[in-house]
Structures are given as C-alpha cells and as structure tokens.
C-alpha cells in the first residue's frame, strides 16, 4: 500500500475512531486521550490489514477497541468483577487517617459473614474467588494455574458471587463508623 493510500485510509476512518472512543468516555479518561489511543489502534489496523480477510472496518473496529481497552486497563484502578455482574467498584487510594473501621465488632462480624459465604461455596468456586480477590490474579492466570479455560473461570467466578450474595445480604450490615447513642 502506498503512503498516500495509507494516509487516505487513516483520514477516512478518523470519525470511526471518535465514535468508538465516545463509547468509552464514561470511564473517566479524557476523550482526547481515548481518541489518540484509538488512532494508534487505527494505524496498527491499517498497517496490518490484509484485504483478503474481508472489509477493513470489520478488522479495524476490534483493533481500535482493543487498544482503547488496553489503555483503560493500564490506567485504571477498578476492581474487575465478572461481566455478568455488570458492576465495577472504584478503589480509592488510602489517605492518611484511613485504617480499620471505627467499630471493630462490626469488622469482625463482616469477616465472619464473608468466611461463612466462602465456606458455602463448592471447593473449585471457593478456590477461584480466593485466587482472584485475595491472590490478586487475573482470570487468565487463574485458568493457567488450575488448568481450566479463562471462560470457565469467568463462569465459576460469576456463579460463586451469585451464591455468596444472598448469604452476605442476609447477614448484619457492613462495618462502618460506630454511632453513639
């Protein structure tokens, strides 16, 4: 492909990059940054594109999305939960004065409730949850460690969290600051 054709293909697809970046704008990153990262994905797609594999857009969209997602993943402080839960929790860095809950009794009760919920899980689901949340491993690494596919680990994690939720919701409230009467 000539340099002129390459440049024209990139210019023609800049609106596509903007549209794809807008889909991720709610994640807190500046839109301009997402567009720049998307442009990197577009350039990679143009350079790697093989016309024999189908229309360019069908190849470019996953490449651009992947580059944007990689950027968000690398800059994110989100705790990832399985896709079926459709929830992400933002973890804020500890500040001076942060520490254990003000009510140590409530903290112990929370820990006991979590322990009971974990013990209610089948062994394989418990192992996946412990490796994921306490071992801080990705689903891919868990899959490699225990000899399963990543999608199977994802399903086990989702099932485990679904089983734990009612147990934890039935228990006493989560630890918080003590309220004096």
C-alpha positions in Angstrom: 0.0 0.0 0.0 1.4 3.4 -0.9 1.9 6.1 1.7 -0.8 8.2 0.0 -3.3 5.4 0.2 -2.4 4.6 3.8 -2.8 8.2 4.8 -6.1 8.5 3.0 -7.4 5.3 4.7 -6.4 6.7 8.1 -8.1 10.1 7.4 -11.3 8.4 6.2 -11.6 6.4 9.4 -10.9 9.1 11.9 -14.7 9.6 12.5 -14.9 5.9 13.3 -12.1 6.3 15.9 -14.0 9.2 17.5 -17.3 7.2 17.6 -15.6 4.2 19.2 -13.8 6.5 21.7 -17.1 8.1 22.7 -18.4 4.6 23.8 -15.7 4.6 26.5 -15.9 8.3 27.5 -17.9 7.5 30.6 -14.9 5.7 32.2 -13.3 9.0 33.4 -10.5 9.3 30.9 -10.3 12.5 28.8 -12.0 12.0 25.4 -8.9 13.4 23.6 -6.7 10.7 25.2 -9.1 8.0 24.1 -9.2 9.4 20.6 -5.4 9.4 20.5 -5.1 5.9 21.7 -7.8 4.9 19.2 -5.8 6.5 16.4 -2.8 4.3 17.4 -5.2 1.3 17.0 -6.3 2.6 13.6 -2.8 3.0 12.4 -2.0 -0.6 13.6 -5.1 -1.8 11.8 -4.1 0.0 8.6 -0.6 -1.4 8.7 -1.7 -5.0 9.5 -4.8 -5.1 7.3 -5.0 -7.9 4.6 -7.7 -7.2 2.0 -8.2 -10.9 1.6 -9.7 -11.2 5.1 -12.8 -9.0 4.5 -13.8 -5.4 4.8 -11.4 -3.0 6.6 -13.9 -1.8 9.1 -14.5 -5.4 10.4 -10.8 -5.6 11.1 -10.3 -2.1 12.3 -13.1 -1.9 14.9 -11.8 -4.7 17.2 -8.2 -3.4 16.8 -9.2 0.1 17.8 -11.5 -1.1 20.7 -8.7 -3.3 21.9 -6.2 -0.5 22.0 -8.6 1.7 23.9 -9.4 -1.1 26.4 -5.8 -1.8 26.9 -5.2 1.9 27.7 -8.1 2.0 30.1 -6.9 -1.2 31.8 -3.4 0.0 32.2 -4.5 3.4 33.7 -7.4 2.0 35.8 -7.9 1.4 39.5 -11.0 -0.6 39.0 -11.6 -3.9 40.8 -12.8 -6.2 38.0 -15.8 -8.5 38.6 -17.2 -10.9 36.1 -19.0 -9.3 33.2 -22.4 -10.9 34.2 -22.3 -8.9 37.4 -22.1 -5.6 35.4 -20.6 -3.7 38.3 -17.2 -2.1 38.9 -16.1 -0.7 42.1 -13.7 2.2 42.2 -10.9 1.7 44.8 -9.6 5.0 46.1 -6.1 5.1 47.4 -5.8 5.1 51.2 -5.3 8.5 52.7 -3.8 9.5 56.0 -6.1 8.5 58.8 -7.7 5.7 56.9 -7.4 2.4 58.6 -9.6 -0.2 60.2 -13.3 0.5 60.6 -14.2 2.6 63.7 -16.3 -0.3 65.0 -14.0 -3.4 65.4 -17.0 -5.5 66.4 -18.7 -4.8 63.0 -15.5 -5.5 61.2 -15.3 -9.0 62.9 -18.9 -9.6 62.0 -18.3 -8.7 58.4 -15.3 -11.0 58.3 -17.3 -13.9 59.8 -20.1 -13.3 57.3 -17.6 -13.4 54.4 -16.0 -16.6 55.8 -19.4 -18.2 56.0 -20.2 -17.2 52.5 -16.9 -18.6 51.2 -17.4 -21.9 53.1 -20.8 -22.3 51.5 -19.1 -22.5 48.0 -18.0 -25.7 46.3 -14.3 -26.1 46.5 -13.5 -25.1 43.0 -15.6 -21.9 43.1 -14.0 -21.0 46.5 -10.5 -21.5 45.1 -11.3 -19.3 42.1 -12.7 -16.5 44.3 -9.7 -16.7 46.7 -7.2 -16.6 43.9 -9.0 -13.8 42.2 -9.7 -11.5 45.1 -7.1 -12.4 47.7 -4.4 -13.7 45.3 -5.0 -10.7 43.0 -4.7 -12.9 39.9 -6.4 -12.3 36.6 -8.8 -14.8 35.3 -6.3 -15.8 32.6 -3.7 -16.5 35.3 -6.2 -18.5 37.5 -7.1 -20.5 34.4 -3.4 -21.3 33.7 -2.8 -22.2 37.4 -5.7 -24.6 37.8 -5.9 -26.0 34.3 -9.2 -24.5 33.1 -10.1 -22.1 30.3 -10.5 -18.4 31.1 -14.2 -18.5 30.1 -14.7 -21.4 32.6 -13.0 -19.5 35.3 -15.2 -16.5 34.5 -18.4 -18.6 34.8 -17.2 -20.2 38.1 -16.5 -16.7 39.5 -19.9 -15.4 38.4 -21.6 -18.4 39.9 -19.7 -18.1 43.1 -20.5 -14.4 43.5 -24.2 -15.2 42.8 -24.1 -17.8 45.6 -22.4 -15.5 48.0 -24.6 -12.5 47.5 -27.7 -13.8 49.3 -25.6 -15.1 52.2 -23.9 -11.8 52.6 -27.2 -9.8 52.2 -28.8 -11.8 55.0 -26.0 -11.1 57.4 -25.7 -7.9 59.5 -24.8 -4.6 58.0 -21.3 -4.0 56.7 -18.9 -2.4 59.0 -19.0 1.3 59.2 -18.3 4.0 61.7 -19.8 3.4 65.1 -22.7 5.5 66.0 -23.0 6.6 69.6 -26.5 6.8 71.2 
